[in-house]
Amino acid sequence: MKKFSIGLLLVLFFCLSASGCSSPRSKDGEKVTYQMYYINEEENQVIAKDYTPESSTTIDMIEEFTKKQSEKIDSKEYHTILPEGVTIDNSVMNNGTLSLNMSSGYGDIELSREILSRVGLVRTFGQIPGVARVQILVEGQPLKDSMGKEVGAMTADSFVENSGKEINTYQNIGMTLYFTDESGKMLVPEERNVYYSSNVPLERVVVEQLIKGPKADGHFATLASETRILSATISDDICYVNFDQSFQTLNLDVSEEIPIYSIVNSLVSVCKVREVQFSINGESKVTYKENVGLDQLFQWNQEIIQTEE
């Protein structure tokens, strides 16, 4: 059984005394169905499965949901949120913030996989009555992003990602994408109307449209058509884009910065993100081509956009 701090017990004692931490029930008295989150087989999306907890109070639900993270599942279609060997060591709740203290192995999860784990943990535990925010700790220390900045407490709204429930519906959006000019040294904007499935994250749609290439005369591709994107996820105004090795090995006759800022400027324009973090096969501590280090956050670059004459 996981150990909970005295602080958590005191908070929950007063919460339960006020009858505010019981699991909600339907009108006929039946327990409400929650969702338990998993990662799909391709490890590029978080998926939900209906789950009815046995517990009915906040403290018991936290413990029950914690145990579920360590259970092995017999499925080839999805995986547990946490990789094998990574566990939730203990939990502390204070003023609506649930802090999940992870084992040291959490810090070794590849960036793209960790983002999905983060989404799953926040969505799973954020459903529990009394839990307003979720914070992730690693061996007692706050989780930090690739730039060494503390991630902080999160809610489900911290992640811009479609739930996948509206599988057969499509949305239409006008977007500004940035391709390159004939010189391969400057970006040029191109307006495009796109219909996309609502269960595909918009940030992924943007990158896939760039891979498809430009449609306007005088505009040229910034990414090879064979480039493969593994995942794209937004958290706290940062878009994390993970490619396979093709992003590094496929070459076009453009300057090194062009593919990077083609993606960055397009994502900032369409998805309203502040910064973009790149990785290749989940690894960001690599150099793109010869001179561009990916272990940094990239922001909008106005200087590289061709001005109208």
ABEGO torsion letter per residue (X at the ends): XBBBBAAAAAAAAAAAAAGAABBBBBAAGBBBBBBBBBBBAAGABBBBBBBBBABABAAAAAAAAAAAAABBBBBAABBBABBBGBBBABBBBBGGBBBBBBBAAAAABBAAAAAAAAAAAAAAAAABBGBABBBBBBGGBBBBBAAGBBAEBBBAAABBBBAGABAABBBBBBBBBBBBBAAGABBBBBBBBBBBBAABBAAAAAAAAAAAEBABBGBBBABBAABBBABBBBBGGBBBBBBBAAAAABBBBBBAAAAAAAAAAAAAAAAGBABBBBBBGGBABBBBEAABBABBBBBBBAAABBBBX
